Amino acid sequence: MIPNLKRGLIESLQTVLRENNHLIQSFRSNLESRSFDELQNFKLIIHANRVPQDEHRGQYNAPTIEEVAVLLVNEDKDAVNNDANINANNVGQQVILPSSFTGSRRYMHEKNQDAMTYVRKFGRPDLFITFTCNPEWPEIKNELFQVQKSFDRHDIISRAFHLKLKKCMRVLKNKYIFGDVNCYVYNVEWKKRGLPHCHILLWLQTKIQPDEIDITIFAEIPNKDRDPILYEIVCKNMIHGP
């Protein structure tokens, strides 16, 4: 027996894990379905790079830092209970985030419902556009100190990207590059190294026909002599390898 073991706490944790952890549920199901002889060589292998089905892989990424903060309640190393200025009973209360909290599940659900409304009214979207932050933008590089890299200043990256995204949307809506726009939705995501990118859906009043796709979308390197600026951008930012 382990001295000072809190049996009630251990039993509560086991109950929660049995009811909610799909790995433990799978393990128990396999145990119950096998004979005694089969259990002698039975193994459960958990792959850290596997993602639960129907879940976003970004929620299950391995940690990229070596430091982890842990709060131990009702222990001696417990700073909350030992601080006379803090009432521990008021710490850790459950809060249901409203849909106005950007990035919450309710927020994402509401935005998804809005997007489905557009589909029901206007049909399928016509264009899927990806707008990516470029760390070489002068608006970012000019604000860095000499020893800094772009990923050291997420505040500058976020502001520059947000302003350029707003400009991009104004151009798409008001400059009629692809024609009149009925509606649009977009979602901003962050890459591993801290660079944001945006996925944009456009619904056009005049639908793009199959024979017009090649006029709208180019999957080729621009002509170096006819458009040298675009050629340099594509070769620098959109081609992998040497």
C-alpha distance (Angstrom), angle and dihedral (degrees) to the residues before:
residue distance angle dihedral
M1 . . .
I2 3.78 . .
P3 3.82 112.4 .
N4 3.82 118.1 -122.1
L5 3.81 90.7 14.1
K6 3.79 110.7 159.7
R7 3.76 99.4 -136.5
G8 3.81 95.2 -175.7
L9 3.80 91.9 54.0
I10 3.81 92.3 48.9
E11 3.81 91.5 49.6
S12 3.82 91.0 49.7
L13 3.81 91.2 50.9
Q14 3.79 91.2 48.6
T15 3.80 90.9 50.8
V16 3.81 92.3 50.6
L17 3.80 92.1 47.6
R18 3.80 93.3 47.9
E19 3.79 91.6 50.9
N20 3.81 99.9 42.2
N21 3.82 112.0 20.6
H22 3.81 110.2 89.3
L23 3.82 92.1 -162.2
I24 3.79 92.5 58.5
Q25 3.79 90.8 43.7
S26 3.81 89.7 53.0
F27 3.81 91.1 47.0
R28 3.82 92.7 51.4
S29 3.80 91.6 46.0
N30 3.81 90.5 53.7
L31 3.79 92.1 47.1
E32 3.79 93.4 51.5
S33 3.81 93.0 48.5
R34 3.83 96.5 53.3
S35 3.78 133.4 79.0
F36 3.81 124.6 -118.3
D37 3.82 92.4 -102.4
E38 3.79 92.3 51.2
L39 3.80 91.5 51.0
Q40 3.82 91.8 61.0
N41 3.84 90.5 74.9
F42 3.79 98.5 25.6
K43 3.83 116.0 133.4
L44 3.79 133.3 -176.8
I45 3.80 113.8 -153.1
I46 3.81 118.1 -166.6
H47 3.80 115.2 -160.9
A48 3.79 111.3 -151.4
N49 3.81 91.9 -154.2
R50 3.81 94.9 56.5
V51 3.80 118.7 103.3
P52 3.82 123.1 -149.9
Q53 3.77 112.1 -105.2
D54 3.81 116.3 -91.9
E55 3.81 92.1 12.9
H56 3.81 128.6 114.5
R57 3.81 109.5 -103.3
G58 3.80 90.4 -141.6
Q59 3.81 90.0 70.2
Y60 3.80 92.0 58.8
N61 3.79 102.0 44.6
A62 3.79 117.0 137.6
P63 3.82 113.0 -104.4
T64 3.80 114.8 -94.1
I65 3.83 96.9 -157.9
E66 3.79 130.1 70.4
E67 3.81 96.9 -141.1
V68 3.79 123.6 81.9
A69 3.80 125.3 -177.4
V70 3.81 117.9 -143.4
L71 3.80 128.1 -173.9
L72 3.83 112.9 -151.7
V73 3.81 109.5 -164.2
N74 3.84 120.5 -150.7
E75 3.81 92.9 9.4
D76 3.88 129.3 120.2
K77 4.33 92.1 -114.3
D78 4.35 78.0 53.7
A79 3.87 104.9 121.9
V80 3.80 94.3 178.4
N81 3.80 94.9 62.7
N82 3.80 93.1 40.5
D83 3.80 93.8 52.6
A84 3.82 109.9 90.3
N85 3.80 90.4 -158.0
I86 3.81 94.5 61.0
N87 3.77 128.0 69.0
A88 3.80 106.0 -147.1
N89 3.80 90.9 -157.0
N90 3.79 89.5 67.4
V91 3.82 94.5 52.0
G92 3.77 121.3 92.4
Q93 3.79 99.6 18.1
Q94 3.78 115.3 165.5
V95 3.79 113.3 -103.4
I96 3.81 124.0 -170.2
L97 3.78 107.2 -146.8
P98 3.82 113.7 -136.8
S99 3.77 123.9 -133.2
S100 3.82 88.9 -102.1
F101 3.84 89.3 69.8
T102 3.80 102.7 96.5
G103 3.80 112.9 -123.3
S104 3.80 97.4 13.8
R105 3.81 121.0 129.2
R106 3.82 91.2 -108.6
Y107 3.80 89.7 50.2
M108 3.80 92.1 51.3
H109 3.80 91.6 45.0
E110 3.80 91.3 51.8
K111 3.81 92.2 49.0
N112 3.78 90.3 48.3
Q113 3.80 90.4 53.0
D114 3.82 90.0 49.9
A115 3.80 90.4 52.4
M116 3.81 91.4 49.9
T117 3.82 88.5 53.1
Y118 3.80 89.4 58.7
V119 3.79 90.3 50.1
R120 3.80 92.3 51.1
K121 3.81 92.4 49.8
F122 3.82 103.7 34.6
G123 3.81 102.5 22.3
R124 3.77 124.2 -133.5
P125 3.83 119.0 -3.7
D126 3.79 116.5 -104.3
L127 3.80 102.2 -146.6
F128 3.79 135.5 31.5
I129 3.81 109.4 -162.5
T130 3.81 127.8 -177.0
F131 3.79 117.2 -154.3
T132 3.83 112.6 -167.5
C133 3.80 131.2 -168.3
N134 3.80 114.0 -116.5
P135 3.85 113.6 -150.4
E136 3.81 88.2 -155.1
W137 3.81 92.9 66.3
P138 3.84 107.5 126.8
E139 3.81 89.0 -133.6
I140 3.82 86.4 66.4
K141 3.81 102.2 34.8
N142 3.81 94.8 47.6
E143 3.82 91.2 59.0
L144 3.82 96.7 51.6
F145 3.78 125.2 99.2
Q146 3.78 117.2 -119.8
V147 3.81 95.2 -96.5
Q148 3.79 96.2 40.2
K149 3.79 129.8 101.3
S150 3.77 125.1 -154.6
F151 3.82 92.9 -102.4
D152 3.82 89.2 58.9
R153 3.81 90.5 68.2
H154 3.77 110.4 50.0
D155 3.80 89.7 162.2
I156 3.82 91.9 61.9
I157 3.80 91.9 43.8
S158 3.79 91.7 51.2
R159 3.81 94.8 48.2
A160 3.79 95.2 45.1
F161 3.80 92.4 46.8
H162 3.80 92.6 47.2
L163 3.81 93.0 51.6
K164 3.80 93.1 46.8
L165 3.80 91.3 46.7
K166 3.81 90.9 53.2
K167 3.81 88.8 49.5
C168 3.81 90.8 48.8
M169 3.81 91.7 51.8
R170 3.81 91.8 48.4
V171 3.80 89.7 52.2
L172 3.81 92.5 48.4
K173 3.81 92.7 47.9
N174 3.79 103.6 36.4
K175 3.82 105.9 27.3
Y176 3.83 93.5 55.7
I177 3.81 93.2 -137.0
F178 3.81 90.0 159.6
G179 3.80 96.2 19.5
D180 3.82 131.7 -94.7
V181 3.81 113.8 -15.2
N182 3.81 119.6 -139.3
C183 3.80 95.3 -170.0
Y184 3.79 143.1 -34.8
V185 3.79 142.2 -157.0
Y186 3.77 130.5 -165.2
N187 3.78 138.7 -177.2
V188 3.81 125.8 -154.6
E189 3.80 118.2 -145.4
W190 3.79 132.9 -179.9
K191 3.78 124.9 -131.3
K192 3.78 124.9 -139.4
R193 3.80 93.9 -95.5
G194 3.77 94.3 50.8
L195 3.80 100.4 -97.3
P196 3.82 115.4 133.7
H197 3.78 125.4 -140.8
C198 3.78 132.3 -177.5
H199 3.81 133.1 -141.7
I200 3.81 112.6 -150.3
L201 3.81 129.3 -166.6
L202 3.80 119.2 -162.9
W203 3.80 127.8 -165.2
L204 3.81 110.3 -159.5
Q205 3.79 126.6 -158.1
T206 3.78 89.6 -135.1
K207 3.79 109.2 48.1
I208 3.81 119.3 -132.2
Q209 3.78 109.4 -113.1
P210 3.82 123.5 -143.3
D211 3.80 93.1 -107.3
E212 3.84 90.1 53.8
I213 3.80 97.3 56.0
D214 3.81 94.9 90.8
I215 3.81 90.0 52.4
T216 3.83 91.7 53.6
I217 3.81 103.4 36.4
F218 3.82 124.9 45.9
A219 3.80 118.5 -169.0
E220 3.79 94.8 -177.9
I221 3.79 141.6 84.4
P222 3.84 110.9 -88.3
N223 3.76 120.1 -113.5
K224 3.80 108.1 -86.6
D225 3.81 95.3 -146.6
R226 3.80 98.4 40.7
D227 3.84 97.9 43.6
P228 3.84 109.8 14.2
I229 3.83 95.0 165.1
L230 3.81 94.2 54.4
Y231 3.80 89.8 41.9
E232 3.81 91.0 56.1
I233 3.82 92.8 47.0
V234 3.80 93.9 50.5
C235 3.80 94.7 45.1
K236 3.80 92.6 47.6
N237 3.80 100.8 43.5
M238 3.81 109.7 20.7
I239 3.80 105.9 43.2
H240 3.83 123.1 80.5
G241 3.74 124.6 -150.0
P242 3.82 133.3 31.8
